[in-house]
Amino acid sequence: MALSTILLIIVILLLLGAVPAWPYSRGWGYGPSGLLGVILLILIILLLLGRI
């Protein structure tokens, strides 16, 4: 239970960081959202396999 809570908090923080709403992150392009997509894909695969 604690691991899934920590993962949920990390994913929420990554979602907030990937939003290009702040001036310093406008020039980053697709990097943060692409990384977030890969992390979410890994988490979904782990959930389907029952590892989390």
RODO-2510 file (C-alpha; in nm, 4 decimals, decimal comma):
residues 52
     n   res          X          Y          Z
     1     m     0,0000     0,0000     0,0000
     2     a     0,2806     0,2423     0,0858
     3     l     0,4588     0,1781    -0,2443
     4     s     0,1509     0,2563    -0,4504
     5     t     0,0937     0,5777    -0,2524
     6     i     0,4505     0,6901    -0,3138
     7     l     0,4199     0,6067    -0,6841
     8     l     0,0944     0,8004    -0,7061
     9     i     0,2549     1,1067    -0,5485
    10     i     0,5529     1,0842    -0,7846
    11     v     0,3274     1,0560    -1,0906
    12     i     0,1218     1,3569    -0,9781
    13     l     0,4397     1,5618    -0,9306
    14     l     0,5628     1,4563    -1,2748
    15     l     0,2303     1,5573    -1,4270
    16     l     0,2606     1,9002    -1,2707
    17     g     0,6186     1,9321    -1,3905
    18     a     0,5375     1,8241    -1,7458
    19     v     0,2743     2,0925    -1,7995
    20     p     0,4406     2,3713    -2,0025
    21     a     0,2570     2,6470    -1,8165
    22     w     0,5581     2,7944    -1,6407
    23     p     0,7922     3,0242    -1,8357
    24     y     1,1054     2,8211    -1,7632
    25     s     0,9563     2,5014    -1,9086
    26     r     0,8161     2,6330    -2,2370
    27     g     1,1275     2,5498    -2,4362
    28     w     1,1634     2,1919    -2,3171
    29     g     0,9491     2,0432    -2,5943
    30     y     0,8226     1,6874    -2,5602
    31     g     1,0954     1,5714    -2,3218
    32     p     0,9104     1,5828    -1,9890
    33     s     0,5827     1,4490    -2,1243
    34     g     0,7632     1,1732    -2,3138
    35     l     0,9454     1,0690    -1,9985
    36     l     0,6193     1,0751    -1,8080
    37     g     0,4601     0,8552    -2,0750
    38     v     0,7376     0,5986    -2,0427
    39     i     0,7057     0,5961    -1,6633
    40     l     0,3288     0,5554    -1,6854
    41     l     0,3695     0,2722    -1,9376
    42     i     0,6099     0,0912    -1,7058
    43     l     0,3734     0,1382    -1,4111
    44     i     0,0776     0,0044    -1,6111
    45     i     0,2763    -0,3013    -1,7176
    46     l     0,3841    -0,3647    -1,3573
    47     l     0,0245    -0,3290    -1,2381
    48     l    -0,0975    -0,5756    -1,5013
    49     l     0,1723    -0,8247    -1,4050
    50     g     0,0820    -0,7899    -1,0376
    51     r     0,4233    -0,6629    -0,9269
    52     i     0,2811    -0,3529    -0,7564
***
